Amino acid sequence: MTTPSPEPADPPPRPPPLFRLTHSKIQQFQRCRKQYWFSYISGIDWPDQVDSPAALVGNGVHRAMQKLCETGDPADGEHELDLYLRMPKHESAGPGTEYHAVAFEIYARGVAAHQSIESEERFAEMDTWVPSPRRGINVRAKVDRADRLAENRWQLIDWKTGRFDLDDAVDAQLDIAHLVLRTMLRLPREATVRAMGWNLRSGEQRVRELTRDDAVKTVDYLSRLAQRLQDLTEFPATPGPQCTFCNWRSRCDEAATNERIGIDWLEDEWEREAEPF
Ligand code: SF4
């Protein structure tokens, strides 16, 4: 008689997947919870993104700055920018348009910015996930350029190309980019980082001085924010100027109502009679 083999043990339960966070996801939650719902909760396919000419200028200059950072030769970036803007689908910023000329002006300032940076080593386009299983989150961000200025002294840059930047959004983006730099290069505790949003159109630099302690506090903040996002049950629309740039606008009843009849409660008879303001 054979002895029955023991029942195989159940595999250990899998830990829940980490909650993914990006700067863009956080921004959408802060701008309008309905936009966040459309993008991350609804399961609806994202609408096709139509790049504005200004966005094409930004993308083209970022590509050119990457090539420039990689080789140090301005001609490589210039060639990339030229190729990118000559692509048929980018014709709205193609040769002969005002956007095309602006792109090359911005890139020229980018070359001057590149030449002004003295560093021992440099990296372009660092992009990674920063997982923190203990906190249940996985944060993704990108660094346009990183420079080692000296031992344990680093600089990261997020190139900006728009007419203006929102300071609080830039600061939040830099804090998350800082996590990427520390993770990818395994910076030691004592390393300090100057994180900079550098607008190549205006020349403005937004600078944050960051330490390892700041990185830990950023991740702690993000984990609390992630918990809040996961607990959300209501996603009200908050129409405003941001609707102009919202990809979900054509499907958003609240934005359409605002456009069609203005602020409906203000138009109600009883509100006008009450003269609330
Ligand atoms: S169109 Fe405006 S109100 Fe509607 S989801 Fe987008 S940002 Fe929100």
Residues whose N, C-alpha, C, O or C-beta is under 5 A from the ligand:
A	BS01	SF4	C32 K34 Q35 A237 T238 P239 G240 Q242 C243 C246 W248 R249 C252 E254 A255
